[in-house]
Amino acid sequence: MNLRDLRYLLAVADHRSFGRAAEACGISQPTLSVQIRKLEDLLGVTLFERSSRRVVPTPACERLLGHVRAAVAEADAILAAARELRDPLAGHVRLGIIPTLAPYLLPLIFMPLREALPRLEVEPWEDQTAGLLARLRTHELDAALLASEVDGQDLDSRPLFDEPFLAGLPPGHPLAARAVVAEGELAQDILVLTDGHCLRDQALAICGRDGALGGPLRAASLATLLNMVAAGYGTTLVPGLAAGAAEDAGIVLRPLASRAGRTVRLAWRARCPRRAALQAVGDVIAARLRGFAEKAA
C-alpha cells in the first residue's frame, strides 16, 4: 500500500466518478481504475459499487475512509513540516475566505502578499463559514479568513482588522436624508442573505430582528443583495470593504449610529505545522487594512 493509491481512493470517494477523480489526480481513467483494483486486491474488500451512471463507496470503504483521510493528512503534515524546516515562508497556503469578503478583500491583499512573501503561493477558496471550518478540520485548507469567532480547542485564530457596517439605502429612501442612521430604523425593510452567511445573522442581530424575519428576499450573494437595494426593494447592512461596489450599484451609504461592525479573523488548526507562514500572511493582511475601520466609518 502506498500514499499515492490512498489519494486515488479519496479522489474517487469524493468525486463519485472515476473520470472526474482521474482528472483531479492528473492521470488517465484506466490507470486510476487499475490502481483502485490493485488496492482492492491488497485489502481484500470491494471499495466501490460501479455502474454506468455513478460510483458509490461500499460500506467497507466507508469504514476505511476515516483512517485513509487521517493517514493522508498525517503524511501531508510531515511534508509540510519538512518544507517549513527548509523554508517556512515558501510553498503553498490554501486560504479559505467567506463570500461577503472575498471579492473585496482579495484584490487589496494579493499584491502585498506577493511582494512581502514572494516564495509563498496563496491559493484562495471561497465558501461559507461552516464549509470553511469543515475543510480546515479535514486538512483541505491551511487557514481561513472569517468574520466570526471559532469554537473548539482544535482551532486557533487571531483578529486581523475591524470592518464597519454601513446602512445601505435606495436612492430616495426616507433614511437617505439622515447623516447617521440608527440600526433599528433599518429593521422595517431590511434585506438579508440566505442562511449560512454570517453576515445574515450579524445584520439581523444588529438591527434587532430575529432569525425568522428580515424581509422576503433571501439573496445568495452580496452582489444580488446590493442590486436589489439599488432597485428600491429594501435596505441592508453593507460591509465597509464593499462600499465601493455598493456606490457603483447606486446605493446611498450612511454611517450607523452605533458604529457596529465585524472583526475579520484568520483561523487555522492548532496543530498546523505551517504556523510561521500563516502568521506572516496574517501580518501582511493586518498591515494592509490597518486603520481601515476609522477611515470607512
N, C-alpha and C positions, 0 to 999 in steps of 0.2 A: 504494500500500500504506500502511495506517495502523496505528497501535498497537492500536486497538480490534479490528480484524479479526484481528490476531495473537493477541490474548487469546481471541477466539472460537475460533480454531484450537486453542489449547492446551486450552480447556474441552472441546471435542468429543473431542480425543485422550485426555484424562484420564478423562472420564466414559464414553466409548464409547457415547454416546447423545445424539442431538440434543435430546431432551426434557429430560434432566437437565442438559445443558450450557446450554440456554436458561434454565432455572430458575436455575442458578448465576450466569448473566450478567445476570439481571433483564430479559430480553427475551422476545418470543414465539418459538416454534419456527419459524414461517415466516420471520420476519425473520432468524433465525440461519442458516437454510438458504440464503436468498438471498445473505447476505454471504459464506458459505463458497463458494457457486458463483461469485460475483464474484472472490473471491481465487483460486480455481482457474483462472478465465479469465485473470486477470492473470499468474499464474505459469506457465500453460501445462501444468499437470500435474493429475492427479486426486489429491486428498488423502485421500479416504476411500472404502472399499468399503461401500456401503449395502445393507442388506436389511431385511426387516420385523422381524427379531429382533435385529440388532446392527449396530454401526458399527465398522469396523476401519480403522486408518490403513494406507494403501498403503505399499509400500517407498519411494516418492518422499517421502511425508510423513515417514516415519521418518528419512530422511536430513536433512530440513529441521528437524525438531523441536529438535535441539540448538541450531541457530542462532536459532530463534524464541524458545526459552527464554532464551538469552543476551541477545537484543535486548530482550525484555520486562523481564528482570531489570535490565539497564542503565538502561532508561527509568524503572523504579521507583526505582532508586538515585538518579537525577537528581532525581526528585520528592521523595524522602526527604531528600536533601541540601538542597534548596531549603527544605523545611519546617523543617529544623533550623536553617538560617540565619535564618529568620524567628523561630522559637521552638523551641529544641531540646527543650523539655520539654512539647511539645504533640503531638497526633496519636494514632496507633495504634502499639502494640507487640504483635506476635504472639509470645507466650511459650509455648514448649513445656515440658512437665513430665512426669516419669515417673509411672506409675500408683501406685507404692508411696508416693509423696509427695503427689500432687495432692489427695486427699480430706482430708488432714490439715493441709497447709500453706496451701492457698488460703484457707480461712476465716480464718486468722490474719493474712494479709497484705493482703487486698483493701481493708479499711477504712483501714489505714495508708497504702497506696498512693494511695487516693483523696484522703485528707487532705493528704498531702505533695505529690502531683502531680495536682492537680485537672484540669489540661488534657490529661492523658495517659490514654488508654484502653488498658488491658492486656487482651488477648484470649488466654485460655489454650487450649492444645491438648495433650491428653493422649495419650501414645504411649510405647512402649518406647524405650530409648536409641538403638538403631540407626535406628529410624524418625525420631526427632527429629534426629539428626545428618544423615540424608539430607535432611530438609526444610530444615535450616539451609543446607546446601550448595546446594540448589536455590532458595534465597531465599523459600521458603514460610513460614519462620519468621525472626524477627529475633534471637531468643535462646532458650536452653533451660536449664531447671533440671535438673541431672543429679547422680548420686551416684557418678560415676566420672571419671577423667581423660579428656581429649580428646587425640586424636592428629592430627597434620598441621599444617603451617605455615599452612594456610588458616583455622584456628580459634584463637581466644584464649579464655581462661577465667579466672575468679577464684573463690577459695573464699569462701563466704558464712557458713556455720556448720557446726559438727560435730553430728552426730546419733548418740547412743549406741544400741547394741543392748541389748535385754533378753532374758532367757530367758523364753519363753512356755510355760507348763506347764498341763496339765489339772488340775482340782481332784483332790486325792488322789494325784497322781503322787509317787513317792518323792523326787524332787528338790525338790518344793514345800516340804519341811521344811527345806531349806537356806537360810541367809541369803544366801549367794552361790553361784553355780553355775559350775563350770568348763566351758568350751566343749566339751571333748572328751566330757563326760558327756551332752551333748545328741545326740551323733552316733549313738547306738544307735537312736533312733526319730525323728530329725528329719524334718520335712516341709518341702518347698521349693516354690517357684513353678516354672512352666514355663520352658523355655529362652527366652532373650531378655530376661528380667528380671535386671538387675544384682544384685538382692537374692538371687537364687538362687545366683549364683556367689560372692557375699560370704559367704552362710551356709555353704555347703559348705567354702569355704576356711578360715573361722574355726573351724569345728568339726572340721577335719581329715579331711574326706571328699573323694573325687574326684568329677568330674562325672557318673560313671556311677551314683553312689549317691544317697542322700538320701530313702529311703522310697518306697513305691509311688505315693503321691499326687503329681500334678502340677497344682496349682491355677493357674488363670489370673488370679486376683485375690487380693490380700492379705485381703480380707474373707472369701473362701471358706476360705483357709488358717486364719484365726483361728477360724472356726466349727468347722472340723474338729478343731482342737486343743482347743477347749472341749468337744467331744463325746468327747474321750479318744482320738482317733485317733493322736496323737503329740505331739511337741514342735516348737518352731520358734524362730527369732530374730525379735523384734518391734522394728521401728524405734521410737525414742523418741517421735516425734510421733504414732504410732498407739497409744500406751499406753492412752489413754482408751477407744478403741474396743475394744481387747483386754480391758480390765477389764469393759467393758459386756457383752462376749460371755461373760464368766465365766472368763476365763483368769487364772491366777496368774502374776504377773511377779516375776522376781528379777534383780538385777544380775549381770553377768558378771564373772568373776574378773579378766580382762584389761582390762576396761572398753573392749572393742572397739566400734567404731562406723564410721560413714561420713561423709565430708565432702560436703556439698551445694555444688555449684558452679554459677555462671552462665556459660554458654558462648555465644559469638557469632562471626560471621565476622570475620576480621581486618580486612577492608576495609569492614565495615559502616559506613555514614555516620551511624548513629544511636547512636554510642558514648556521647554525653553522656546521652541518655535511658536507655540500658541501665545505665550506671554509677549513675544516680540510682535506678533500680529496684533494683539490687543493694544500694545503700546502705540503702534502706528495709527490705529483707528482712533484711539483716545486723543492722540495729539492732533489728528486731522479735524476732529469735532470739538476740540477744546473751546469753550466759550459759546458753543452754538446756541444753547438754551437762552443765554442772555441776549444774543443778537436777534433770535427769532421771536422772542416774547414781545 
